[in-house]
Amino acid sequence: MRSFIKLISRGRSIRAGFLLGAGFFALCATAFAQDFPARPLRLIVASGAGGGTDIAGRNVAKTLTDQLRVPAFVENRPGAGSATGSEFVAKSAADGHTLLFSSGSSIVMNGFLFKNLPYDSLRDFVAVGFVAAYPFVFVTRPDLPVSGLAEFAKYARERPGKLTYSSPGIGSVQHVWGSILLRSMGLDLLHVPYKGAASAHPDMIAGRIDVMFDNLSASLKYVEAGRLKALAVSAPRRAPQLPQVPTVNESGATRFDGESWMGVFAPAATPAPVVEALRALLLNVGRDAEYVARVERDSGRALVIPANQQQAFLRSEIERWGRLINQYAVTAE
């Protein structure tokens, strides 16, 4: 009997010690998070200055700087289809001070488009915040004799291989999503890659390129001025900036829904308390009124995903777009 009582007492002591240790760890984690960040935050943008990802990253950096006692800033590291900057962050010190600011197209799709990438999105990164989402719009040259996506599909089927669609480059989200959209309608168009969307727009306006599936923020001013014609938007709901333009799904021509989102990612080995602190910071960014207003002025919307759902969201996006890239045989090499 005495042995049994001693055994129970020992079990209680072990449990008490475990609870005390867990409480101490939680206390340390909280204190650590309160001291974070200890120095400026670097948001690495794996593309050049002036593009959509760069502008979105600078919006986030400005809001973080306003909210923190230390500054946040964007550092551009373009090259190799965003692989250069992404690899740099994956191999950086996992202390939460060097982060990747990426579009979904880079961190989600590159693994299916390029061979021998020096990183794996799920293995080497952890999501710490999703901050904005932008719809795409299917636009045509102004004199193309169609008024809707279904009508365009009929027009293109009657002219196989004779129409063109542009993008800012092979492997860009405009190229990938444009290929998926057109092939889902059974259409055969010639892809004409440019060095950036800004180079493609003048040729579309001049009638040398027929169509483009482009970020609404980049094309809106041309649509509003009547220099490009908008046939459909990619989001599940109509864009407030173009309420008269139906969604792709409303058109009846095919099924497609997607928004080009932006997110922040840390090296996978980043300690859990730092990940939690970063997620709290970026959730606050998404709720900041001035930040939300800036995103909406750029034709987007603030994207807020709960902390415990962020990695699952990244995984689901990789699975979804990987399946479509493979189904429609989209390549970048």
Buried (B, 14 or more C-beta within 10 A) or exposed (E): EEEEEEEEEEEEEEEEEEEEEEEEEEEEBEEBBEEBBEEBBBBBBBBEEEBBBBBBBBBBBBBBBEEBEEBBBBBBBBBBBBBBBBBBBBEBEBBBBBBBBBBBBBBBBBBBBBEEBEBEBBEBBBBBBBBBBBBBBBBBBBEBEBEBBBBBBEBBEEEEEEBBBBBBBBBBBBBBBBBBBBBBBEBEBEEBBBEBBEEBBEBBBEEEBBBBBBBBBBBBEBBEEEBBBBBBBBBEEBBEBBEEBBBBBBBEBBEBEBBBBBBBBBBBEBBEBBBBBBBBBBBBBBEBEEBBEBBBEBBBBBBBBEBEEBBEBBBEBBEEBBEBBEEBEBEBE
